Amino acid sequence: MSRQTLTQDLDKFFRYLQTERRYSLHTVAAYRRDINHLIAACSLDTEQVLDWETIKQADIRHCIAQLHRKGLSGRSLQRWLSSVRSLFNFLCRFNRATHNPATGIPAPRTAKRLPKTLNVDEINQLLEIEPLTAEARKINGKKDSLRYRDNAMMELTYACGLRLSELSGIDLPDIDWQQRTLTVTGKGQKQRRIPFGGKAHQAITRWVKQREEMADENEPALFVSSRGSRLSNSSIQKRMKKMAVVQGLSANLYPHMLRHSFASHLLESSKDLRAVQELLGHANLSTTQIYTHLDFQHLAGVYDNAHPRARKK
């Protein structure tokens, strides 16, 4: 085995995640945090040459127990284990280790939580905004532009089932106006093309006209801030939460709730799990299948309310 410090080994691993696995900076940062937990739990010296063979299954289990006592959920521990397994698979591949001590170690189970969604009436309440008069638009100025921008963001998120990072990453050339399709870059830098309907088309068109007065000259982003630059993820979250309050919704709205609603409503109407998987950009069908539980809950509710032998007296 070559003699490299722990820091050198980890630098190569994180570069591998970015270049070969094409993970986003956000995902690589999450891996880095997970590996730092391992370093701290095992009291490893990052500047020393490390024999990775000295880390045993008992060390991995000890680290899991530590993190569990600190309050990490079963889902977070599963992610941590996945990060450690990926690290050792990488080390084995490049002859820095001969086995993976994280293999075969189970994480504490966590109860599956169904995603929160809005029903169709709530979606309509959220997305239907009254156009302002010309006089009111002069008075409001940029505030009116921001209102149209926020509406367009929500319309497009619901129309295409977008992730937050996909929404913030949209550039003007990603929109095919004639075909009414949107090209987005999802996890692992995988691209997919998604159609959008008339309501979303109307909302985006209205915003683009306002955008011309706000965006910096060379800014490609579809959604920009009042300063003219690309709108950040955190700003999008805040604006959507605010719009839900303005529109009178009691739900604590966040972007992924619109994505969940898109998937649930589409599956409820079409029953086509594979198509929903493609539209959402899920790598595995099992990830999409959680929406079948939502669909079943809806059917069970209809049954309980409608069937003569199910209704309570």
Salt bridges, closest charged atoms under 4 A:
ASP9 OD2 - ARG96 NH2 2.78
GLU20 OE1 - ARG93 NH2 3.27
ASP34 OD1 - ARG79 NH2 2.73
GLU53 OE1 - HIS99 ND1 3.11
GLU128 OE2 - LYS199 NZ 3.60
ASP144 OD2 - ARG137 NE 3.07
ASP144 OD1 - ARG147 NH1 3.57
ASP150 OD1 - ARG149 NH2 3.04
ASP150 OD2 - ARG239 NH2 2.64
GLU166 OE2 - ARG163 NH1 2.56
GLU166 OE2 - ARG192 NH1 2.77
ASP171 OD1 - ARG230 NH2 2.60
GLU268 OE2 - HIS298 NE2 3.29
ASP295 OD2 - LYS271 NZ 2.99
